[in-house]
């Protein structure tokens, strides 16, 4: 090997790869320092020996390395890179990327370079990355919510199992379709605005409730959270959309509303009975007079008018009760006038308030404030708060209802002069099944349900109270949300 010189060997010793020089007889002419160190060998035990004497026979045979070396001698061309796993005696398992290159002079191959790069750490990191990737993919795929990713044209890139279960389309059917194709026409404008805001960087996260059209043609209400996806340069490259089927939630909520209505009707039963009994008693007496034959025509007319008036009064009470108690199948948000809804609800509790010697002061005047909501749910909120206020005044008092408006919110204040709430109880009153009333009078779900309904309408409930000095509950609803509540000047 007259072509090798000391400089060649010195260069081999400083490179980070493991290198062996071999002749045509597979004799090791040189081994660099990295190879000797990794394999815990001495140069004297390696140089001059045949490759099969110092290299695991099973690897040589399995990878056909000897044939590869001979092919390099014949062709004067390097091999492609290959991966191998190698464990030297007393050394942990190591992964190498190896290749064999000719060392030639004047077109004649004098020897070959067997070069091995230790890729153990890269393999470990790659396996860890793949493990994390599989774990994340599994989390997304088996999540109970729909998890989708979209490109900047709103075409679907990923589609998990829950999306298939809820919407009905398989991954292959949904992939590359436009996200908007799965929604009702009424939802598309709002969705387009949300997606445009995301892509333009005007919003980091948006929440919306949009109607999905399933493969079977069924409309399903779902709550969606949309967030932008970024590349390494912080450019928006797509959107992640997470959707939750609200069908079961709405069914459960309606069941709770119905149970609360029955509880409220139980509280109001005494006042309702009293109010109905009075007109019925007057109507009954008037009817008895009419059966007499010796009454004047004028008195007969007066009795008939009292009977008619009593029936109308009783009918009005019953009609108001039916409006409140009748289950509503409509779970879509619809426009309504807030002041009218409040006044209708007050009509239902006036009788109970009168019996308990409670004076109701209504400062509701502005009838121009309209909002979009689910009527029976919002009415249930105010019914719960009104009845709670009445129960807080067992010896009578004053219940005041007022409204205030800002450019972005409308607030309803419900103030009583009752027993108030202790400081250590204020933080618990919105917890399910927590109540300061008698369990015979309360389910402990009224305030928790009210809190949930107001939150669903993008609002909040606040409370101000002091033990012995009454309470004020404040329901704040947004007027600039664009989806649930708006201001309209009539």
C-alpha positions in Angstrom: 0.0 0.0 0.0 2.6 2.5 -1.1 -0.1 5.1 -1.8 -1.0 5.5 1.9 1.0 8.0 3.9 1.2 9.2 7.4 -1.0 12.2 6.6 -3.9 9.9 5.6 -3.7 8.1 8.8 -3.5 11.3 10.9 -6.6 12.6 9.1 -8.5 9.4 9.9 -7.7 9.7 13.6 -9.4 13.1 14.0 -12.7 12.4 12.2 -15.7 11.5 14.3 -16.6 8.4 12.2 -15.2 4.9 12.8 -13.0 3.9 9.9 -11.3 0.7 8.7 -8.8 0.4 5.8 -9.0 -3.0 4.1 -7.0 -4.7 1.3 -8.3 -7.2 -1.2 -7.7 -10.0 1.2 -10.0 -8.3 3.8 -6.9 -7.6 5.9 -7.2 -4.5 8.1 -4.5 -2.0 7.2 -5.5 0.7 9.5 -8.2 1.4 12.2 -8.7 5.0 13.4 -8.9 6.0 17.0 -12.7 6.4 17.0 -13.2 2.8 15.9 -10.8 1.4 18.4 -12.3 3.4 21.3 -15.9 2.5 20.5 -15.0 -1.2 20.2 -12.6 -1.2 23.2 -9.8 -2.6 21.0 -6.1 -1.9 20.8 -4.5 -1.0 17.5 -2.1 -4.0 17.9 -5.0 -6.3 18.2 -6.7 -5.0 15.1 -4.3 -3.9 12.4 -3.0 -6.7 10.3 -5.8 -9.0 11.2 -8.6 -10.2 8.9 -12.0 -8.4 9.1 -13.8 -11.6 10.1 -11.5 -12.0 13.0 -12.4 -8.7 14.6 -16.0 -8.1 13.3 -19.1 -10.1 14.3 -19.5 -13.0 11.9 -23.3 -12.8 12.1 -23.3 -9.2 11.0 -20.9 -9.8 8.1 -23.1 -12.7 6.9 -26.5 -11.0 7.5 -25.6 -7.8 5.7 -23.3 -9.5 3.2 -20.6 -7.0 3.9 -17.8 -9.1 2.5 -19.5 -9.3 -0.9 -20.1 -5.6 -0.8 -16.4 -5.0 -0.2 -15.4 -7.2 -3.1 -17.9 -5.5 -5.3 -16.3 -2.1 -4.6 -12.9 -3.6 -5.6 -14.4 -4.8 -8.8 -16.4 -1.7 -9.7 -14.3 1.1 -8.2 -17.6 2.6 -7.0 -18.8 3.3 -3.5 -21.8 1.4 -2.0 -25.0 3.1 -1.0 -25.4 3.8 2.7 -26.9 1.1 4.9 -27.9 0.9 8.6 -26.6 -1.8 10.9 -26.9 -2.6 14.6 -23.6 -3.7 16.2 -22.8 -4.7 19.7 -19.1 -5.1 20.6 -18.2 -7.2 23.6 -18.9 -5.2 26.8 -20.4 -2.3 24.8 -24.1 -1.3 24.7 -26.0 -1.9 21.5 -25.0 0.7 18.9 -26.6 1.7 15.6 -24.4 2.6 12.7 -24.9 4.0 9.3 -22.1 2.5 7.1 -20.8 2.8 3.5 -17.9 1.3 1.7 -15.8 3.5 -0.7 -12.8 2.6 -2.9 -9.3 4.1 -2.3 -7.8 4.2 -5.8 -4.7 5.5 -7.5 -4.5 5.9 -11.3 -7.8 4.0 -11.6 -6.6 1.0 -9.7 -8.3 0.2 -6.4 -5.6 -0.2 -3.7 -8.0 -0.7 -0.8 -11.4 0.2 0.5 -12.6 2.4 3.3 -15.2 0.9 5.6 -16.7 4.0 7.3 -19.3 3.8 10.1 -21.1 6.7 11.7 -22.7 6.2 15.1 -26.4 7.1 14.8 -27.5 5.6 18.1 -28.7 8.9 19.5 -30.4 9.9 16.3 -32.2 6.6 16.2 -33.2 7.0 19.9 -34.5 10.5 19.3 -36.3 9.4 16.1 -37.9 6.5 18.0 -38.9 8.9 20.8 -40.3 11.3 18.3 -42.2 8.6 16.6 -43.5 7.4 19.9 -44.7 10.9 20.9 -46.2 11.3 17.4 -48.1 8.0 17.7 -49.3 9.0 21.2 -50.5 12.3 20.0 -52.2 10.8 16.9 -53.8 8.2 19.2 -55.1 11.0 21.6 -56.5 12.9 18.6 -58.0 9.9 16.9 -59.7 8.5 20.0 -60.8 11.9 21.5 -64.5 12.1 22.1 -64.6 15.5 20.3 -64.2 16.0 16.6 -60.7 17.1 15.8 -59.9 18.4 12.3 -57.1 20.3 10.7 -57.6 22.5 7.7 -55.3 24.2 5.2 -55.5 27.9 4.3 -58.2 27.1 1.7 -60.3 25.4 4.4 -59.7 21.9 2.9 -59.6 19.1 5.4 -56.2 17.6 6.1 -57.0 15.4 9.1 -60.2 13.9 10.3 -60.5 11.8 13.5 -62.8 8.8 14.5 -65.2 11.0 16.4 -65.8 13.1 13.3 -66.6 9.9 11.4 -68.9 8.7 14.2 -70.8 12.0 14.6 -70.9 13.2 11.0 -71.0 9.8 9.3 -68.3 10.4 6.6 -65.1 8.2 6.7 -61.6 9.7 6.5 -61.3 8.9 2.8 -64.6 10.6 2.1 -63.9 13.7 4.1 -60.2 14.3 3.2 -59.5 17.3 0.9 -63.2 18.4 1.1 -64.0 21.9 2.1 -64.8 22.4 5.8 -67.8 24.5 4.8 -69.4 21.7 2.9 -70.5 20.0 6.1 -72.6 22.9 7.5 -76.0 24.4 7.0 -76.3 27.6 4.9 -77.3 29.6 8.0 -73.9 28.9 9.6 -71.6 29.4 6.7 -71.2 33.2 6.8 -70.3 33.1 10.5 -67.8 30.2 9.9 -66.2 32.1 7.0 -65.7 35.1 9.2 -64.1 33.0 12.0 -61.8 31.3 9.5 -60.8 34.6 7.9 -60.0 36.1 11.3 -57.8 33.1 12.1 -55.9 33.2 8.8 -55.4 36.9 9.0 -54.1 36.7 12.6 -56.9 38.8 14.0 -57.8 36.2 16.5 -55.9 33.5 18.4 -59.0 31.4 19.2 -62.7 31.6 18.3 -65.7 29.7 19.6 -68.9 29.2 17.7 -72.0 27.0 17.7 -72.8 25.8 14.1 -75.2 23.2 12.7 -73.6 20.2 11.0 -75.4 18.3 8.3 -74.6 14.6 8.7 -74.2 12.0 5.9 -77.8 10.9 6.8 -79.1 14.4 6.3 -79.6 15.0 10.1 -78.8 18.5 11.5 -76.7 18.4 14.7 -75.7 21.4 16.8 -72.0 21.5 17.7 -69.8 23.8 19.6 -66.5 24.6 17.8 -63.2 26.0 18.9 -60.9 27.1 16.1 -57.2 27.9 16.5 -54.5 28.9 13.9 -51.6 26.6 13.1 -48.1 28.2 12.6 -44.9 27.2 10.9 -41.4 27.8 12.3 -41.6 31.4 10.9 -44.8 32.1 12.8 -46.8 32.1 9.6 -50.4 30.8 9.7 -50.4 27.6 7.6 -53.8 26.2 8.6 -56.5 25.9 11.3 -57.3 23.3 13.9 -61.0 22.9 14.5 -62.3 21.0 17.6 -66.1 20.3 17.6 -68.3 19.0 20.4 -71.7 17.4 19.7 -74.2 19.3 21.8 -77.1 16.9 21.3 -76.7 15.0 24.6 -75.7 18.2 26.5 -78.8 20.0 25.3 -81.0 17.0 26.1 -79.6 16.9 29.7 -80.0 20.6 30.0 -83.6 20.5 28.9 -84.2 17.7 31.4 -82.7 19.9 34.2 -84.8 22.8 33.1 -88.0 20.8 33.3 -87.1 19.5 36.7 -86.4 23.1 37.9 -89.7 24.2 36.4 -91.6 21.6 38.5 -89.7 22.7 41.5 -90.6 26.4 40.8 -94.2 25.4 40.2 -94.2 23.7 43.6 -93.0 27.0 45.2 -95.6 29.0 43.4 -98.5 26.5 44.0 -99.8 28.4 47.0 -100.0 31.7 45.3 -101.5 30.2 42.2 -104.2 28.4 44.1 -105.1 31.6 45.9 -105.3 33.6 42.7 -107.5 31.0 40.9 -109.7 30.4 44.0 -110.7 34.1 44.2 -112.2 34.5 40.7 -113.7 31.0 40.9 -115.5 31.9 44.2 -116.8 35.1 42.7 -117.9 33.3 39.5 -119.6 30.6 41.6 -121.5 33.1 43.7 -122.6 35.0 40.7 -123.8 31.8 39.0 -125.9 31.0 42.1 -127.6 34.4 41.9 -128.4 33.8 38.3 -130.3 30.7 39.2 -132.7 32.9 41.2 -135.8 33.9 39.4 -136.6 37.1 41.2 -133.4 39.2 40.4 -133.5 42.3 38.3 -132.2 42.4 34.8 -129.5 44.9 35.9 -128.2 42.5 38.6 -128.4 39.6 36.2 -126.1 41.5 33.8 -123.7 42.4 36.6 -123.5 38.7 37.7 -122.8 37.6 34.1 -120.0 40.2 33.8 -118.4 39.0 37.1 -118.5 35.4 35.9 -116.9 36.4 32.6 -114.3 38.5 34.3 -113.5 35.7 36.8 -113.1 33.2 34.0 -110.9 35.5 32.0 -108.7 36.1 35.1 -108.4 32.4 35.8 -107.7 31.7 32.2 -104.9 34.3 32.1 -103.2 32.7 35.1 -103.5 29.2 33.5 -102.2 30.5 30.2 -99.1 32.1 31.8 -98.4 28.9 33.7 -98.7 26.8 30.5 -96.3 29.2 28.7 -93.8 28.6 31.4 -94.3 24.9 32.1 -94.9 23.6 28.6 -91.7 21.9 27.3 -90.2 23.6 24.3 -88.6 21.5 21.6 -86.9 24.6 20.2 -83.2 24.7 21.2 -82.1 27.2 18.6 -81.3 30.8 19.5 -84.0 33.3 18.4 -84.5 37.0 18.6 -86.5 38.3 21.6 -87.1 41.5 23.6 -85.4 41.3 27.0 -87.9 43.6 28.8 -90.9 41.6 27.6 -89.3 38.3 28.7 -88.6 39.8 32.2 -92.2 41.2 32.5 -93.7 37.8 31.5 -91.6 36.1 34.1 -92.6 38.6 36.8 -96.3 37.9 36.1 -95.7 34.3 37.2 -94.3 35.1 40.6 -96.4 38.1 41.5 -99.0 35.9 43.3 -96.4 34.2 45.4 -94.8 37.6 46.2 -98.1 39.0 47.3 -98.8 36.1 49.7 -95.3 36.5 51.2 -95.8 40.3 51.5 -93.1 41.2 49.1 -93.3 44.4 47.2 -92.0 44.1 43.6 -90.4 47.2 42.1 -89.9 46.9 38.3 -87.6 49.4 36.7 -87.7 47.7 33.4 -88.5 50.3 30.8 -86.3 50.0 27.8 -88.1 47.7 25.3 -85.5 48.2 22.5 -82.9 45.8 23.8 -83.2 42.6 21.8 -81.0 39.6 21.9 -80.8 36.1 20.5 -81.2 33.2 22.9 -83.2 30.2 23.8 -86.3 31.6 25.4 -87.3 28.9 27.8 -83.7 28.7 29.1 -83.3 32.4 29.7 -86.7 32.6 31.3 -85.7 29.7 33.6 -82.6 31.7 34.7 -84.7 34.7 35.7 -87.4 32.5 37.3 -84.8 30.8 39.4 -83.3 34.1 40.5 -86.7 35.7 41.3 -87.9 32.7 43.4 -84.5 32.6 45.2 -85.0 36.3 46.1 -88.6 35.6 47.4 -87.4 32.7 49.5 -84.7 34.9 51.0 -87.4 37.2 52.4 -89.6 34.9 54.6 -90.9 37.9 56.5 -91.6 40.1 53.5 -89.5 42.8 51.8 -88.8 44.4 48.5 -87.7 42.8 45.2 -86.3 45.3 42.7 -85.5 44.4 39.1 -83.6 46.9 36.9 -81.6 47.0 33.7 -78.5 48.9 32.7 -76.8 49.0 29.3 -73.3 49.8 28.1 -72.0 49.7 24.4 -71.1 46.1 24.8 -73.4 44.6 27.5 -76.8 44.6 29.0 -77.1 43.9 32.7 -80.1 42.8 34.7 -80.0 43.6 38.5 -82.2 41.5 40.8 -82.0 42.9 44.3 -83.8 41.7 47.5 -83.8 42.9 51.1 -83.6 39.4 52.4 -81.3 37.5 54.7 -78.2 37.8 52.5 -75.4 35.3 51.9 -72.5 34.7 54.3 -69.1 35.5 52.9 -67.9 31.9 53.2 -70.9 30.7 51.1 -70.7 33.1 48.2 -68.1 31.0 46.5 -70.2 27.8 46.7 -73.7 29.0 45.6 -73.1 28.1 41.9 -72.0 24.6 42.8 -74.5 21.8 41.9 -76.6 20.6 44.7 -75.4 23.3 47.1 -78.2 25.2 48.7 -78.8 27.3 51.8 -82.6 26.6 51.6 -84.5 23.7 53.0 -84.0 20.6 50.8 -87.8 20.3 50.7 -87.9 23.7 49.0 -84.8 23.5 46.7 -83.1 20.9 44.5 -79.7 22.7 44.8 -79.5 22.9 41.0 -81.2 26.2 40.3 -78.1 28.5 40.5 -75.8 25.9 38.9 -78.2 25.5 36.0 -78.6 29.3 35.7 -74.8 29.7 35.6 -74.5 27.1 32.9 -77.3 28.7 30.8 -75.9 32.2 31.0 -72.4 30.9 30.1 -73.9 29.2 27.1 -75.3 32.6 26.0 -71.8 34.1 26.4 -72.6 35.9 29.6 -71.8 35.9 33.3 -73.7 35.9 36.6 -72.3 38.0 39.5 -73.5 38.3 43.1 -73.1 40.9 45.7 -74.3 40.1 49.2 -73.8 40.6 52.9 -75.2 38.5 55.6 -78.4 40.2 56.9 -78.4 42.9 54.3 -79.9 41.3 51.2 -78.4 40.3 47.9 -78.0 41.5 44.3 -77.6 39.1 41.5 -76.4 40.6 38.2 -76.9 38.8 34.9 -74.6 40.3 32.2 -75.1 39.4 28.6 -73.0 40.7 25.7 -74.7 42.9 23.1 -71.8 43.0 20.6 -71.1 39.3 20.2 -72.6 39.0 16.8 -74.0 35.5 17.4 -76.2 35.5 20.5 -77.2 39.1 21.4 -77.5 42.3 19.6 -78.9 45.9 20.0 -81.7 47.0 17.8 -83.2 50.5 18.0 -86.9 50.3 17.2 
